[in-house]
Amino acid sequence: MALLNVDFEKLPQEQRLDYTIRKQILWESETATEAELSIKKIEMIREHRSNDPEKGYNRWPRFQLSKSSSQD
């Protein structure tokens, strides 16, 4: 939450006065085990680069810019 608050404080004042937070479900399963859920979570964090400090707020797994990522 602290990381989100830091991002929020960087917004222009007019945006801080009127904003919307949206939740998007990217994957769901009624039968996945905790282990399968953990694997899927890491997979999606990497796929969406939400562990890249310039893009997202996930700090784990640690972001590493790969050669294929640098060509994006």
C-alpha positions as CSV (number, residue, x, y, z in Angstrom):
1,M,0.0,0.0,0.0
2,A,2.9,2.4,0.8
3,L,4.2,2.0,-2.8
4,L,0.8,2.8,-4.2
5,N,0.6,5.9,-2.0
6,V,4.0,7.1,-3.3
7,D,2.6,6.8,-6.9
8,F,-0.5,8.6,-5.9
9,E,1.4,11.5,-4.4
10,K,3.2,12.0,-7.8
11,L,-0.2,12.6,-9.6
12,P,-1.1,16.2,-10.4
13,Q,-3.5,17.8,-7.9
14,E,-6.5,17.7,-10.2
15,Q,-6.1,13.9,-10.7
16,R,-5.8,13.4,-7.0
17,L,-9.1,15.1,-6.5
18,D,-10.9,12.9,-8.9
19,Y,-9.7,9.3,-9.6
20,T,-11.0,5.8,-10.1
21,I,-9.4,2.6,-9.1
22,R,-10.2,-0.5,-11.2
23,K,-9.7,-4.1,-10.5
24,Q,-9.3,-6.5,-13.5
25,I,-9.3,-10.3,-13.0
26,L,-6.8,-11.7,-15.3
27,W,-7.1,-15.4,-14.4
28,E,-9.3,-17.4,-12.1
29,S,-9.8,-21.0,-11.1
30,E,-12.1,-22.9,-8.8
31,T,-9.8,-25.9,-8.6
32,A,-6.2,-24.5,-8.5
33,T,-4.1,-25.4,-5.5
34,E,-2.1,-22.8,-3.6
35,A,1.1,-24.0,-5.4
36,E,-0.6,-23.6,-8.8
37,L,-1.9,-20.2,-7.8
38,S,1.6,-19.1,-6.8
39,I,3.1,-20.3,-10.0
40,K,0.4,-18.5,-12.0
41,K,0.9,-15.3,-10.1
42,I,4.6,-15.2,-10.8
43,E,4.0,-16.0,-14.4
44,M,1.6,-13.1,-14.8
45,I,3.8,-10.7,-12.9
46,R,6.6,-11.4,-15.3
47,E,4.3,-11.5,-18.4
48,H,2.9,-8.0,-17.6
49,R,6.2,-6.7,-16.2
50,S,4.4,-5.5,-13.1
51,N,7.6,-6.1,-11.2
52,D,9.4,-3.4,-13.3
53,P,9.6,-0.4,-11.0
54,E,8.9,1.9,-14.0
55,K,5.6,0.1,-14.7
56,G,4.2,-1.7,-11.7
57,Y,4.4,-2.1,-8.0
58,N,5.3,-5.7,-7.5
59,R,8.8,-6.0,-5.9
60,W,9.0,-9.8,-6.1
61,P,10.1,-11.6,-8.1
62,R,12.9,-9.1,-8.6
63,F,12.8,-7.5,-12.0
64,Q,15.6,-8.2,-14.4
65,L,15.7,-6.6,-17.8
66,S,16.4,-9.4,-20.3
67,K,17.8,-9.0,-23.8
68,S,14.3,-9.7,-25.2
69,S,12.7,-7.2,-22.9
70,S,15.1,-4.4,-23.9
71,Q,13.9,-4.7,-27.5
72,D,10.3,-3.9,-26.6
